[in-house]
């Protein structure tokens, strides 16, 4: 028995719900080679009785089989009992994934070994001498021309394509097949393919489900975007607390889904000193909040969870745990994995796969994402990364300080886009310090609703920023003119040139001139415009302008 840990869980836990979902993969493990008689018998017993047998029940069942005896599985049962004694608390999903990984690694190693042996004369597994010679003749002609090295590569590609331990995402074709053909993949393996279309007359309409009504749609991607320090992470902890405990949402709408489990990964804040105190003060149900610790290999090597490499594991986790209603990652840039987040061609397949998984499981995904440094775009264009990142989300909210609040205490959650509602409003909030078990932590205090979009807020910020820049320019121009004209009138063109060299623009110079009531008149000898501070400096024969 190659998978004693998996068998130990099956024999000691009620795994009926898991088996119903994982029967194809369990059957693949059971039939991988001839040494898995106990797992084969277990699955046959479950299929016949609908119940999960224990060790004694499995012995009784195999006694009724024509080709089985209790003695044939006694070693398997002993190994499973020893594993159970060493690891009494292991769950089915962990045992299943470890066994699946071991099977996949074993399959790959066997493939390389066999490919090597084929090059030195071995007949490939599953082929007779006759079938091998027939195929070699078809490929290369006479025996003298047989290329065993080339054939070993062909066999190995076919072997890899048939790998039963590579989980493939499949779906049932319900539409009309319009055309069929053949495509060659990167490993030069041919696949039959069909182009399928479905009539919209056969597509059922479904209502939109909401996590936070009119704010965060269930089963989709939502981004919380903004600069650092504007309250995104603290607000996310508040949202997680409300989902985990079934609390009403900040705008007063009820939490119709009730308490749900949340999978929370954070790369920027400490769990013990920052995140748990924030969750505690927000009223979270801690049993329902699961910290995403990362990926652990069979050798015990730990790595950070990465969407690019580990999305299939996340999908399976959501399928195995339908009570997980929300997945949160902060900040998303730490969890992309080995992918260029600015490259559309690399990010689009990843975003499409994530979106499909969420729609199938109806789990909601909220990620924190930073703004880029572009100053010429709207709020949606400020979302960092390739355009498909923002476009894949059904809702995007911007977080920042209220530009109308001079104290810089009040913050704003403002809608950037939502494809599923006409509600364009947002909410004000502040972040207050609060003590929890002797620790000072940030606590979000939600305020009133507002009707400004993120683009409205950005327009005010840009206007204020422009005003501040112009005000600084005018102040600088006033000081320049006071010093430049202290000894009397000077040609305007000369003053403007000196000011420009100091970074003062022409508009600011003229506004400073008006503010200081500098007088402008022509110099009759130099035939140019002169600026002066005092009216008495004007020549008697000059025309005042």
C-alpha positions as CSV (number, residue, x, y, z in Angstrom):
1,X,0.0,0.0,0.0
2,X,1.6,3.2,-1.1
3,X,-0.8,5.6,0.6
4,X,-1.2,4.4,4.3
5,X,-2.0,8.0,5.5
6,X,-4.9,8.3,3.1
7,X,-6.2,4.8,4.0
8,X,-5.9,5.6,7.7
9,X,-8.1,8.7,7.3
10,X,-10.7,6.8,5.2
11,X,-10.9,4.0,7.8
12,X,-11.3,6.3,10.8
13,X,-13.3,9.3,9.6
14,X,-16.7,9.7,7.9
15,X,-15.4,10.8,4.4
16,X,-18.5,10.1,2.5
17,X,-18.9,13.7,1.2
18,X,-15.2,13.8,0.2
19,X,-15.4,10.4,-1.6
20,X,-18.4,11.5,-3.6
21,X,-16.4,14.4,-5.0
22,X,-13.0,12.7,-5.2
23,X,-14.0,9.2,-6.4
24,X,-12.2,9.5,-9.8
25,X,-9.0,10.6,-8.2
26,X,-9.2,8.0,-5.5
27,X,-9.9,5.3,-8.2
28,X,-6.8,6.5,-10.1
29,X,-4.7,6.1,-6.9
30,X,-6.2,2.7,-6.2
31,X,-5.4,1.4,-9.7
32,X,-2.0,3.0,-10.1
33,X,-0.3,-0.3,-9.6
34,X,-1.1,-3.7,-8.2
35,X,-0.2,-3.0,-4.5
36,X,-3.3,-0.9,-3.6
37,X,-5.8,-3.8,-2.9
38,X,-7.0,-2.2,0.3
39,X,-7.9,1.0,-1.4
40,X,-9.6,-0.8,-4.2
41,X,-11.7,-2.9,-1.8
42,X,-12.5,0.2,0.2
43,X,-13.9,2.1,-2.8
44,X,-15.9,-1.0,-4.0
45,X,-17.3,-1.4,-0.5
46,X,-18.4,2.3,-0.4
47,X,-19.9,2.1,-3.8
48,X,-21.9,-1.0,-2.8
49,X,-23.0,0.0,0.7
50,X,-22.8,3.9,0.6
51,X,-21.0,3.8,3.9
52,X,-17.4,4.3,5.0
53,X,-16.1,1.0,6.4
54,X,-13.7,0.8,9.3
55,X,-10.9,-1.8,9.3
56,X,-13.1,-4.6,10.6
57,X,-15.8,-3.7,8.1
58,X,-13.3,-3.8,5.3
59,X,-12.1,-7.2,6.3
60,X,-15.6,-8.5,6.3
61,X,-16.3,-7.0,2.9
62,X,-13.2,-8.4,1.2
63,X,-14.1,-11.9,2.6
64,X,-17.2,-11.8,0.4
65,X,-15.1,-11.1,-2.8
66,X,-14.1,-13.9,-5.1
67,X,-10.5,-12.8,-5.4
68,X,-9.9,-11.2,-2.0
69,X,-9.1,-12.4,1.5
70,X,-8.5,-10.5,4.8
71,X,-4.9,-11.7,4.7
72,X,-4.3,-9.9,1.3
73,X,-4.9,-6.5,2.9
74,X,-3.5,-7.2,6.4
75,X,-0.2,-5.4,5.7
76,X,-2.0,-2.4,4.3
77,X,-4.2,-2.2,7.4
78,X,-1.2,-2.5,9.7
79,X,0.6,0.3,7.9
80,X,-2.5,2.5,8.1
81,X,-2.9,1.8,11.8
82,X,0.8,2.8,12.4
83,X,0.3,6.0,10.4
84,X,-2.9,6.8,12.4
85,X,-1.0,6.4,15.7
86,X,1.7,8.8,14.5
87,X,-0.6,11.4,12.9
88,X,-4.0,11.1,14.6
89,X,-5.3,14.5,13.5
90,X,-4.7,14.5,9.7
91,X,-7.7,15.6,7.5
92,X,-8.8,14.0,4.3
93,X,-7.9,17.0,2.0
94,X,-4.3,17.0,3.3
95,X,-4.0,13.3,3.1
96,X,-5.5,13.3,-0.4
97,X,-3.2,16.1,-1.7
98,X,-0.1,14.5,-0.3
99,X,-1.0,11.1,-1.8
100,X,-1.8,12.7,-5.1
101,X,1.5,14.6,-5.1
102,X,3.4,11.4,-4.3
103,X,1.7,9.5,-7.1
104,X,2.4,12.3,-9.6
105,X,6.1,12.4,-8.6
106,X,6.3,8.6,-8.8
107,X,4.6,8.7,-12.3
108,X,7.1,11.3,-13.5
109,X,10.1,9.4,-12.2
110,X,8.9,6.2,-13.8
111,X,8.5,7.9,-17.1
112,X,12.1,9.2,-17.2
113,X,13.4,5.8,-16.2
114,X,11.5,4.0,-18.9
115,X,12.4,6.5,-21.6
116,X,16.0,5.9,-20.7
117,X,15.7,2.2,-21.0
118,X,13.9,2.4,-24.4
119,X,17.0,4.0,-25.9
120,X,19.0,0.9,-25.0
121,X,16.6,-1.7,-26.3
122,X,13.7,-2.1,-23.8
123,X,10.2,-2.5,-25.2
124,X,7.9,0.2,-23.8
125,X,5.5,-0.9,-21.0
126,X,2.1,-1.9,-22.3
127,X,3.5,-2.9,-25.8
128,X,4.2,-6.4,-27.1
129,X,7.2,-7.2,-29.3
130,X,4.9,-7.3,-32.3
131,X,3.1,-4.0,-31.6
132,X,6.5,-2.3,-30.9
133,X,8.0,-3.5,-34.1
134,X,4.9,-2.6,-36.1
135,X,5.1,1.0,-34.8
136,X,8.8,1.4,-35.4
137,X,8.3,0.1,-39.0
138,X,5.6,2.7,-39.5
139,X,7.8,5.5,-38.1
140,X,11.2,4.6,-39.5
141,X,10.9,1.8,-42.1
142,X,13.6,-0.9,-42.0
143,X,15.1,-2.0,-38.7
144,X,18.5,-0.5,-39.7
145,X,16.8,3.0,-39.7
146,X,15.1,2.7,-36.3
147,X,15.9,5.7,-34.1
148,X,15.3,4.6,-30.6
149,X,16.4,7.9,-29.1
150,X,13.8,9.8,-31.1
151,X,11.1,7.2,-30.3
152,X,11.9,7.4,-26.6
153,X,11.0,11.1,-26.8
154,X,7.7,10.3,-28.6
155,X,6.8,7.6,-26.0
156,X,7.7,10.0,-23.2
157,X,5.5,12.8,-24.5
158,X,2.6,10.3,-24.9
159,X,3.2,9.0,-21.4
160,X,3.2,12.5,-19.9
161,X,0.0,13.4,-21.8
162,X,-1.7,10.3,-20.3
163,X,-0.6,11.2,-16.7
164,X,-3.7,10.4,-14.6
165,X,-2.3,12.4,-11.7
166,X,-2.4,15.8,-13.5
167,X,-5.7,17.2,-12.5
168,X,-7.4,18.7,-15.6
169,X,-10.3,21.1,-15.4
170,X,-13.0,19.7,-17.6
171,X,-16.6,20.7,-18.3
172,X,-19.5,18.9,-19.8
173,X,-20.1,20.0,-23.4
174,X,-23.8,20.9,-23.7
175,X,-23.7,23.0,-26.9
176,X,-23.6,22.3,-30.6
177,X,-20.4,21.1,-32.1
178,X,-19.7,23.4,-35.1
179,X,-16.4,22.0,-36.2
180,X,-13.7,19.5,-35.2
181,X,-10.0,19.4,-35.8
182,X,-6.6,18.6,-34.4
183,X,-4.1,20.8,-32.5
184,X,-0.5,20.1,-31.5
185,X,0.5,21.4,-28.1
186,X,3.9,22.6,-26.9
187,X,5.1,19.1,-26.3
188,X,4.1,18.0,-29.9
189,X,1.2,15.9,-28.6
190,X,-1.9,15.8,-30.9
191,X,-5.3,16.5,-29.4
192,X,-8.7,16.3,-31.0
193,X,-10.6,19.5,-30.5
194,X,-14.1,20.8,-31.2
195,X,-15.6,24.3,-31.5
196,X,-18.8,24.4,-29.5
197,X,-21.6,27.0,-29.3
198,X,-24.7,27.1,-27.1
199,X,-28.0,28.8,-28.0
200,X,-29.0,31.5,-25.5
201,X,-32.4,30.0,-25.6
202,X,-30.9,27.1,-23.5
203,X,-29.1,29.3,-21.0
204,X,-30.8,29.9,-17.7
205,X,-30.9,33.5,-16.3
206,X,-29.7,33.8,-12.7
207,X,-29.9,36.8,-10.2
208,X,-26.7,38.4,-8.9
209,X,-25.8,37.3,-5.4
210,X,-24.1,39.8,-3.1
211,X,-21.7,39.5,-0.2
212,X,-22.2,43.1,0.7
213,X,-25.4,44.2,-1.1
214,X,-24.8,46.7,-3.9
215,X,-21.1,46.8,-3.0
216,X,-19.3,43.4,-3.3
217,X,-20.9,40.8,-5.5
218,X,-20.5,37.2,-4.4
219,X,-18.6,34.8,-6.7
220,X,-16.5,37.5,-8.3
221,X,-13.3,39.5,-7.9
222,X,-13.3,42.8,-6.1
223,X,-10.3,45.1,-5.7
224,X,-9.7,47.6,-3.0
225,X,-7.2,50.1,-4.5
226,X,-5.3,53.1,-3.3
227,X,-2.0,54.5,-2.0
228,X,-0.3,53.1,1.0
229,X,-1.5,54.4,4.4
230,X,-5.1,55.2,3.3
231,X,-6.9,52.5,5.4
232,X,-7.3,49.6,3.0
233,X,-5.8,46.9,5.2
234,X,-7.7,48.1,8.3
235,X,-10.9,48.2,6.3
236,X,-10.3,44.7,5.0
237,X,-10.0,43.4,8.5
238,X,-13.3,45.1,9.3
239,X,-15.0,43.4,6.3
240,X,-13.5,40.0,7.3
241,X,-14.8,40.4,10.8
242,X,-18.3,41.1,9.5
243,X,-18.4,38.1,7.2
244,X,-16.9,35.7,9.7
245,X,-19.4,36.7,12.4
246,X,-22.5,37.4,10.2
247,X,-22.5,41.1,11.3
248,X,-24.4,43.8,9.3
249,X,-22.3,45.8,6.8
250,X,-21.0,49.3,7.4
251,X,-23.9,51.0,5.5
252,X,-26.5,49.1,7.7
253,X,-27.5,46.5,5.1
254,X,-28.0,43.1,6.8
255,X,-25.6,40.2,6.2
256,X,-28.0,37.8,4.6
257,X,-25.4,35.0,4.2
258,X,-24.8,34.7,7.9
259,X,-21.4,33.7,9.4
260,X,-19.0,32.3,6.7
261,X,-15.4,31.2,6.8
262,X,-12.7,33.4,5.4
263,X,-9.3,32.5,4.0
264,X,-7.0,35.4,4.7
265,X,-3.5,35.9,3.4
266,X,-1.4,38.9,4.3
267,X,2.2,39.6,3.4
268,X,2.6,43.0,4.9
269,X,1.2,42.9,8.5
270,X,2.1,40.7,11.4
271,X,-0.6,38.2,12.4
272,X,0.0,38.4,16.2
273,X,0.7,42.1,16.6
274,X,-1.5,43.7,14.0
275,X,-4.0,41.4,12.3
276,X,-5.5,39.5,15.2
277,X,-5.9,42.6,17.3
278,X,-7.7,44.4,14.4
279,X,-10.0,41.4,13.9
280,X,-10.7,41.1,17.6
281,X,-11.7,44.7,18.0
282,X,-13.9,44.5,14.9
283,X,-15.8,41.6,16.4
284,X,-14.6,38.7,14.2
285,X,-15.5,35.1,14.8
286,X,-11.9,33.8,15.1
287,X,-12.8,30.2,14.4
288,X,-14.1,31.3,11.0
289,X,-11.0,33.2,10.0
290,X,-8.2,31.0,8.5
291,X,-4.7,32.4,8.0
292,X,-3.3,31.3,4.6
293,X,0.1,29.9,5.7
294,X,1.4,28.8,2.3
295,X,2.4,25.7,0.5
296,X,4.2,22.7,2.2
297,X,5.8,20.0,0.0
298,X,6.0,16.3,1.0
299,X,9.6,17.0,2.1
300,X,8.4,19.7,4.5
301,X,9.6,22.6,2.4
302,X,7.5,25.7,2.9
303,X,6.8,28.4,0.3
304,X,4.5,31.3,0.0
305,X,1.1,30.7,-1.8
306,X,1.3,31.9,-5.4
307,X,-1.8,32.2,-7.7
308,X,0.2,31.4,-10.8
309,X,1.5,28.1,-9.5
310,X,-1.0,27.1,-6.8
311,X,-4.4,28.2,-8.2
312,X,-5.5,24.5,-8.7
313,X,-4.9,23.9,-5.0
314,X,-7.0,27.0,-4.1
315,X,-9.8,25.8,-6.4
316,X,-9.8,22.4,-4.8
317,X,-9.8,23.9,-1.3
318,X,-12.9,25.9,-2.2
319,X,-14.6,22.9,-3.6
320,X,-13.7,20.8,-0.6
321,X,-14.8,23.5,1.8
322,X,-18.0,25.2,0.5
323,X,-18.4,27.0,3.8
324,X,-15.5,29.3,2.8
325,X,-17.4,32.4,1.5
326,X,-14.5,34.9,1.2
327,X,-10.8,34.8,0.2
328,X,-8.8,37.9,0.9
329,X,-5.2,38.6,-0.1
330,X,-3.2,41.7,1.1
331,X,-1.4,42.8,-0.9
332,X,-2.1,41.0,-4.1
333,X,1.3,41.8,-5.6
334,X,2.9,39.4,-3.1
335,X,0.7,36.5,-4.3
336,X,0.8,36.6,-8.1
337,X,3.7,34.2,-8.3
338,X,6.2,33.7,-11.2
339,X,4.4,36.0,-13.6
340,X,4.9,39.6,-14.9
341,X,1.8,41.4,-13.5
342,X,2.3,44.2,-16.1
343,X,2.1,41.8,-19.1
344,X,-1.4,41.4,-20.5
345,X,-0.6,38.1,-22.2
346,X,0.7,36.5,-18.9
347,X,-2.0,37.9,-16.6
348,X,-5.1,37.3,-18.8
349,X,-5.1,33.5,-18.5
350,X,-4.5,33.7,-14.8
351,X,-7.3,36.2,-14.2
352,X,-9.7,34.2,-16.4
353,X,-8.9,31.0,-14.4
354,X,-9.5,32.7,-11.1
355,X,-12.7,34.3,-12.3
356,X,-14.0,30.9,-13.6
357,X,-13.2,29.2,-10.3
358,X,-15.0,31.9,-8.3
359,X,-18.1,31.7,-10.5
360,X,-18.2,27.9,-10.1
361,X,-17.8,27.9,-6.3
362,X,-19.6,31.2,-5.6
363,X,-16.8,32.2,-3.3
364,X,-16.0,35.9,-3.2
365,X,-12.4,37.3,-3.7
366,X,-11.3,40.6,-2.3
367,X,-7.7,41.7,-2.9
368,X,-5.8,44.8,-2.0
369,X,-4.0,46.4,-4.8
370,X,-1.8,49.5,-5.0
371,X,-2.1,52.4,-7.4
372,X,0.5,53.0,-10.1
373,X,2.2,56.4,-10.5
374,X,0.4,57.6,-13.6
375,X,-0.9,61.1,-13.3
376,X,-2.8,61.2,-16.6
377,X,-5.4,58.5,-16.1
378,X,-8.8,58.0,-14.5
379,X,-9.2,56.1,-11.3
380,X,-9.6,52.7,-13.0
381,X,-6.3,53.3,-15.0
382,X,-4.5,54.0,-11.7
383,X,-5.0,50.3,-10.6
384,X,-1.5,48.7,-10.8
385,X,-0.7,46.1,-13.4
386,X,-2.0,44.9,-16.7
387,X,-5.4,46.3,-17.8
388,X,-7.0,42.8,-17.5
389,X,-6.4,42.9,-13.7
390,X,-8.9,45.8,-13.2
391,X,-11.2,44.7,-16.0
392,X,-11.6,41.1,-14.6
393,X,-13.1,42.5,-11.4
394,X,-16.8,43.2,-11.2
395,X,-16.3,45.8,-8.5
396,X,-13.3,48.1,-7.7
397,X,-13.2,50.6,-4.9
398,X,-10.7,53.4,-4.3
399,X,-9.5,54.3,-0.9
400,X,-8.0,57.6,0.1
401,X,-8.2,60.7,2.3
402,X,-11.1,63.1,2.0
403,X,-9.7,66.1,0.0
404,X,-12.3,68.4,1.7
405,X,-11.1,67.5,5.2
406,X,-8.2,69.8,6.2
407,X,-7.4,67.7,9.3
408,X,-6.5,64.7,7.1
409,X,-8.4,62.3,9.4
410,X,-11.5,61.5,7.4
411,X,-11.0,58.9,4.7
412,X,-13.2,57.8,1.8
413,X,-14.2,54.5,0.2
414,X,-15.3,55.4,-3.3
415,X,-16.6,53.4,-6.2
416,X,-14.3,53.1,-9.2
417,X,-16.4,50.6,-11.1
418,X,-19.2,48.1,-10.6
419,X,-20.8,46.3,-13.5
420,X,-23.7,44.9,-11.5
421,X,-25.4,47.8,-9.8
422,X,-26.4,51.5,-10.4
423,X,-25.3,52.5,-6.9
424,X,-22.3,54.7,-7.4
425,X,-21.9,55.9,-3.8
426,X,-19.3,55.2,-1.2
427,X,-18.6,55.7,2.5
428,X,-16.6,58.0,4.8
429,X,-14.6,56.4,7.6
430,X,-11.9,57.3,10.1
431,X,-9.3,55.1,11.8
432,X,-9.2,55.3,15.6
433,X,-6.8,53.8,18.1
434,X,-8.4,51.2,20.4
435,X,-7.0,48.9,23.1
436,X,-7.6,45.2,23.0
437,X,-6.1,43.0,25.7
438,X,-3.4,45.6,26.4
439,X,-2.5,46.1,22.8
440,X,-3.1,49.3,20.8
441,X,-4.7,48.6,17.4
442,X,-6.4,50.4,14.5
443,X,-10.2,50.3,14.5
444,X,-12.3,51.5,11.6
445,X,-15.2,53.8,12.5
446,X,-17.6,54.1,9.5
447,X,-19.3,57.4,8.9
448,X,-22.0,58.6,6.5
449,X,-22.6,57.5,2.9
450,X,-21.5,59.8,0.1
451,X,-22.3,60.0,-3.6
452,X,-18.9,60.8,-5.0
453,X,-17.2,58.4,-7.3
454,X,-13.4,57.8,-7.2
455,X,-13.1,59.9,-10.3
456,X,-14.9,62.8,-8.6
457,X,-12.5,62.6,-5.6
458,X,-9.5,62.4,-7.9
459,X,-10.7,65.5,-9.8
460,X,-10.9,67.5,-6.5
461,X,-7.5,66.3,-5.5
462,X,-5.9,67.3,-8.8
463,X,-7.6,70.7,-8.7
464,X,-6.3,71.3,-5.1
465,X,-2.9,70.0,-6.1
466,X,-2.8,72.5,-9.0
467,X,-3.9,75.3,-6.8
468,X,-1.2,74.5,-4.3
469,X,1.4,74.4,-7.0
470,X,0.3,77.7,-8.4
471,X,0.1,79.2,-4.9
472,X,3.7,78.2,-4.3
473,X,4.7,79.7,-7.6
474,X,3.0,83.0,-6.9
475,X,4.6,83.2,-3.4
476,X,8.0,82.6,-5.0
477,X,7.4,85.2,-7.6
478,X,6.4,87.8,-5.0
479,X,9.6,87.4,-3.1
480,X,11.6,87.5,-6.4
481,X,10.0,90.8,-7.5
482,X,10.5,92.5,-4.1
483,X,14.2,91.7,-4.3
484,X,14.6,92.4,-8.0
485,X,12.9,95.8,-7.9
486,X,14.4,97.2,-4.7
487,X,16.7,99.5,-6.6
488,X,14.1,100.7,-9.1
489,X,12.4,99.8,-12.3
490,X,13.8,97.1,-14.6
491,X,12.9,95.8,-18.1
492,X,10.1,93.3,-17.9
493,X,11.8,90.9,-20.4
494,X,14.9,90.9,-18.2
495,X,12.8,90.1,-15.0
496,X,10.9,87.3,-16.7
497,X,14.1,85.7,-18.0
498,X,15.7,85.7,-14.5
499,X,12.5,84.3,-13.0
500,X,12.3,81.5,-15.5
501,X,15.8,80.5,-14.7
502,X,14.7,80.1,-11.1
503,X,11.7,77.9,-12.1
504,X,9.1,80.6,-11.8
505,X,6.6,80.6,-14.7
506,X,5.3,83.7,-16.6
507,X,1.7,83.3,-15.2
508,X,2.9,83.5,-11.6
509,X,5.0,86.5,-12.4
510,X,2.1,88.5,-13.8
511,X,-0.1,87.5,-10.8
512,X,2.6,88.5,-8.4
513,X,2.9,91.8,-10.3
514,X,-0.8,92.4,-9.8
515,X,-0.6,91.4,-6.1
516,X,2.2,93.9,-5.4
517,X,0.6,96.6,-7.6
518,X,3.8,96.8,-9.6
519,X,3.4,99.5,-12.3
520,X,4.1,98.9,-15.9
521,X,5.2,101.7,-18.3
522,X,7.3,102.0,-21.5
523,X,10.9,103.3,-21.4
524,X,11.1,105.9,-24.2
525,X,14.8,105.5,-24.6
526,X,15.1,101.7,-24.5
527,X,11.7,101.2,-26.2
528,X,10.7,98.4,-23.8
529,X,8.3,97.7,-21.0
530,X,9.6,98.6,-17.5
531,X,8.3,97.3,-14.2
532,X,8.7,99.4,-11.1
533,X,7.5,99.4,-7.5
534,X,6.8,103.1,-6.9
535,X,4.7,105.5,-8.9
536,X,7.2,108.3,-8.4
537,X,9.8,106.3,-10.4
538,X,7.7,106.9,-13.6
539,X,9.4,109.4,-16.0
540,X,7.4,112.6,-16.5
541,X,7.3,112.1,-20.3
542,X,6.2,108.4,-20.1
543,X,2.7,107.1,-20.9
544,X,1.4,105.1,-18.0
545,X,-0.2,101.8,-19.0
